[in-house]
């Protein structure tokens, strides 16, 4: 019930990242801290409040261009609310080094930090919409090493393995895989935090699934002590207020660690109108949340992030395409509902 994500969505952008960078196709520097309204051009947010890289060639940016070309100017302006914000780049399983290098090089050239999501743990998502992941532990370690080589010394913030710890706690992941998963997560934290300019946040569930007492020890076993902190509300809809309360309770149990909150779609809070196990999957009536920023309402909250990319499906439910695919109609509803 906690899945509905797909690693590597829009991976082709990253695979081509270095080549596009050399060709000058990514926007760079502070020349575009605000969109100038010229066509469908997508540029960066002001660095002092939002240091993360905006991908000018993402799904939302392409949708803006398509709507403008077809004369749907109002819809184009709505989708700009998504296209002009930095969102997580989910590294795919096949070319981790190349993708990580492409994103971080483009971000560095724009004088920004890349926001990366790593979602490839073996036995991922308990066989639900986003099932899959690395074939085994050795393959996962090799994949993490590839990501690390691709990042190098360039600035990056990583959200590590959404649901991986949560699915240990709720027993969705079979018991025979638990010890290996803890070892893999702890190893990933060690490898990634050894990089010069990389911050790592372990996923730690959301305000609606349970209580911090159930997850703080597993979070410790997975290496949160060596990480920069943990992430809450990834791909979910709980309000920022609820997420801060949950995060603060959890932080107190893991050495006052800081945390980040996924605010991408929490503008109207969680949906409660359907079956409890489906409220996370493409729920209607949701809205974009607070824009990504490092200036937050709580000193323990390092950032509001858009980890889940608004407008990409949670899974093949409620008429949506498979997990991770761009869904223009849903994106437009999210944007319009945000005011």
C-alpha positions in Angstrom: 0.0 0.0 0.0 3.0 2.3 0.3 4.3 1.9 -3.2 3.4 3.5 -6.5 6.8 4.9 -7.5 9.0 4.1 -10.4 12.8 4.5 -10.3 14.3 5.9 -13.4 11.3 7.8 -14.8 12.6 10.2 -17.5 15.9 8.4 -17.2 16.6 9.3 -20.8 17.2 12.9 -19.7 20.0 11.8 -17.4 21.5 9.4 -19.9 21.9 12.3 -22.3 22.8 14.8 -19.5 26.4 15.1 -20.2 26.0 15.5 -23.9 23.2 18.0 -23.5 25.4 19.9 -21.0 28.2 20.1 -23.5 25.8 21.2 -26.2 24.5 24.1 -23.9 21.0 22.7 -23.8 20.5 23.1 -20.0 19.9 26.6 -18.6 22.8 27.8 -16.5 23.7 30.2 -13.7 21.6 33.0 -12.3 20.8 34.4 -15.7 17.5 32.7 -15.4 16.6 33.0 -11.7 13.1 33.9 -12.8 11.3 32.9 -16.0 11.3 35.8 -18.4 8.1 34.7 -20.1 9.8 34.1 -23.4 8.0 31.1 -24.9 8.3 27.9 -22.9 11.7 28.6 -21.5 12.2 27.1 -18.0 14.9 28.6 -15.8 16.2 28.4 -12.2 14.7 29.6 -8.9 16.7 32.1 -6.8 19.5 30.3 -5.2 19.3 31.9 -1.8 15.9 30.3 -1.1 15.9 27.3 -3.4 19.4 25.9 -4.2 18.2 22.9 -6.1 18.4 22.4 -9.8 15.4 22.9 -12.0 15.5 20.4 -15.0 14.5 22.5 -18.0 13.8 19.4 -20.1 11.5 17.5 -17.7 8.0 16.2 -18.4 6.4 19.3 -17.1 8.6 21.6 -19.2 7.7 19.6 -22.3 4.0 19.8 -21.4 4.3 23.6 -21.1 5.8 23.8 -24.6 3.1 21.5 -26.0 0.3 23.5 -24.5 1.7 26.8 -25.7 2.2 25.4 -29.2 -1.4 24.2 -29.3 -2.7 27.6 -28.0 -3.7 26.4 -24.5 -2.0 29.3 -22.8 -3.9 29.1 -19.6 -3.1 25.4 -19.2 0.5 26.1 -20.0 0.6 28.7 -17.2 -0.8 26.2 -14.8 1.8 23.5 -15.6 4.5 26.1 -15.2 3.8 25.9 -11.4 5.4 22.4 -11.7 7.9 23.0 -14.5 9.6 25.9 -12.7 10.3 24.0 -9.4 13.1 21.6 -8.8 11.9 18.0 -8.5 13.7 14.7 -7.6 15.5 12.9 -10.4 15.0 9.1 -9.8 18.0 7.2 -10.9 17.3 4.2 -13.1 18.7 0.7 -12.7 20.7 0.4 -15.9 23.1 3.4 -16.1 23.5 4.8 -12.6 26.9 6.3 -13.1 25.9 8.0 -16.4 22.6 9.3 -15.1 24.1 10.6 -11.8 26.9 12.3 -13.7 24.5 13.9 -16.2 22.2 15.4 -13.5 25.0 16.6 -11.2 27.0 18.1 -14.1 24.0 20.0 -15.3 23.2 21.2 -11.8 26.7 22.3 -11.1 26.9 24.2 -14.3 23.7 26.1 -13.2 25.4 26.7 -9.8 22.8 24.5 -8.1 22.6 21.2 -6.2 21.1 18.1 -7.8 18.2 16.4 -6.0 18.5 12.6 -6.6 16.2 9.8 -5.4 17.6 6.2 -5.1 15.0 3.6 -5.3 16.4 0.2 -6.4 16.6 -1.9 -3.2 16.1 -5.7 -3.9 12.5 -6.9 -3.5 11.2 -3.3 -3.8 7.6 -2.4 -3.1 6.6 -5.9 -2.0 5.4 -6.8 -5.5 3.0 -3.9 -5.9 2.9 -1.2 -8.6 6.6 -0.3 -8.3 7.9 -3.8 -7.7 11.4 -4.6 -8.9 14.8 -3.4 -7.8 18.3 -4.8 -8.0 18.6 -8.5 -8.6 20.5 -9.1 -5.4 22.7 -7.5 -2.8 25.8 -7.6 -5.0 24.0 -5.9 -7.8 22.7 -3.2 -5.5 26.1 -2.5 -4.0 27.5 -2.2 -7.6 24.6 0.2 -8.5 25.3 2.4 -5.5 29.0 2.5 -6.4 28.0 3.6 -9.9 25.9 6.4 -8.5 28.7 7.5 -6.2 31.2 7.6 -9.2 28.7 9.6 -11.2 28.3 12.2 -8.5 31.9 12.6 -7.6 32.6 15.9 -5.8 29.6 17.7 -7.3 26.8 18.9 -5.0 23.9 16.5 -4.5 21.1 15.8 -2.0 19.9 12.2 -2.0 16.7 10.7 -0.7 17.6 7.1 -0.1 15.2 4.2 -0.8 11.6 5.3 -0.2 9.6 2.6 1.7 12.7 0.3 2.2 12.7 0.6 6.0 8.9 1.0 6.4 8.3 -2.3 4.6 10.6 -4.0 7.1 8.6 -2.6 10.0 5.1 -3.6 8.6 6.4 -7.0 7.5 5.5 -6.4 3.9 9.1 -7.4 3.0 9.6 -11.1 3.9 11.7 -11.7 7.1 14.5 -13.6 5.2 15.4 -10.4 3.4 15.6 -8.1 6.5 19.2 -8.5 7.6 20.5 -8.1 4.0 18.4 -4.9 3.6 19.7 -3.3 6.7 23.3 -4.1 5.6 22.6 -2.7 2.1 21.1 0.5 3.4 23.9 1.0 6.0 26.5 0.4 3.2 24.8 2.9 0.9 24.8 5.6 3.6 28.5 5.0 4.2 29.4 5.1 0.5 27.3 8.2 -0.3 28.2 10.2 2.8 31.9 9.7 2.0 31.4 12.0 -1.0 32.6 15.5 -0.6 29.4 17.5 -1.3 26.6 14.9 -0.9 23.9 15.0 1.7 21.9 11.8 2.4 18.4 11.4 3.9 17.0 8.0 4.7 13.3 7.5 4.0 11.3 7.2 7.3 7.7 6.9 6.3 5.0 9.4 6.8 2.6 10.9 9.4 -0.2 8.5 8.6 1.3 5.0 8.7 2.0 4.4 12.4 4.1 5.8 15.3 7.7 6.8 15.5 8.2 4.1 18.2 7.8 1.5 15.5 10.5 2.8 13.1 13.2 4.6 15.1 15.2 1.5 15.9 15.1 0.1 12.3 16.1 3.6 11.1 19.1 3.4 13.4 20.0 -0.1 12.2 19.9 1.2 8.6 22.6 3.9 9.4 20.7 7.1 10.0 23.3 8.0 12.6 25.9 8.4 9.8 23.4 10.1 7.4 22.5 13.8 7.3 19.0 12.9 8.5 15.8 11.3 7.2 13.0 12.1 4.8 9.2 12.0 5.5 6.1 12.1 3.4 7.8 10.9 0.3 5.2 10.5 -2.5 2.5 11.0 0.1 0.0 13.7 0.9 0.1 14.5 4.7 0.2 18.2 5.5 3.4 20.0 6.3 2.2 20.6 9.8 1.5 16.9 10.3 4.8 16.0 8.8 6.8 18.3 11.0 5.1 16.8 14.1 5.9 13.3 13.0 9.4 14.2 12.1 10.1 16.0 15.4 8.9 13.0 17.4 11.1 10.7 15.3 14.1 13.0 15.5 14.0 13.0 19.3 14.5 9.2 19.2 17.4 9.2 16.7 19.8 11.8 18.2 17.9 14.9 17.1 18.6 14.3 13.5 17.3 16.8 11.0 14.9 15.9 8.3 13.3 16.9 5.0 9.7 16.8 3.9 8.2 16.0 0.5 5.7 18.8 0.0 5.1 18.1 -3.7 1.4 17.2 -3.4 0.3 17.9 0.2 -1.4 21.2 -0.4 -4.9 19.7 0.5 -3.6 17.1 2.8 -4.5 13.3 2.5 -7.5 11.9 0.7 -9.9 10.1 2.9 -12.8 9.4 0.5 -11.8 5.9 -0.8 -10.6 2.6 0.4 -7.8 3.1 3.1 -5.3 1.1 1.0 -5.9 3.2 -2.1 -5.8 6.7 -0.7 -2.2 7.0 -1.7 -2.6 6.1 -5.3 -3.6 9.0 -7.6 -6.2 10.4 -5.2 -8.5 13.1 -6.5 -8.7 16.6 -5.3 -5.1 17.0 -4.2 -2.9 20.1 -4.7 0.7 21.2 -4.9 2.2 22.0 -1.6 4.9 24.4 -0.4 7.5 25.2 -3.0 10.9 23.6 -2.5 13.0 25.7 -0.1 15.7 25.5 2.6 14.0 28.2 4.6 11.4 26.3 6.6 9.0 26.6 9.6 11.2 24.5 11.9 14.9 24.4 12.7 14.9 20.6 12.4 13.6 20.7 8.9 16.5 21.2 6.5 14.2 21.6 3.4 10.9 21.3 1.8 11.5 19.1 -1.3 9.4 17.9 -4.2 10.7 14.3 -4.1 7.8 12.9 -6.0 7.4 14.6 -9.3 3.9 16.2 -9.5 2.0 14.9 -12.4 3.7 11.5 -12.6 1.4 8.6 -11.8 1.5 6.6 -8.6 0.4 3.4 -10.4 -2.2 1.9 -12.7 -5.2 3.0 -10.5 -8.1 5.5 -10.9 -7.5 5.6 -14.6 -3.8 6.5 -14.4 -0.9 5.0 -16.4 1.8 2.8 -14.8 3.9 4.2 -11.9 6.2 7.0 -12.9 4.6 7.9 -16.2 3.6 11.5 -16.9 -0.2 12.0 -16.6 -1.0 15.5 -18.0 -4.6 15.5 -16.8 -3.6 14.8 -13.2 -0.8 17.3 -13.3 -3.3 20.0 -14.5 -5.7 19.2 -11.7 -2.9 19.4 -9.1 -1.8 22.8 -10.4 -5.3 24.2 -10.6 -6.1 23.1 -7.1 -3.1 24.9 -5.7 -4.6 28.3 -6.5 
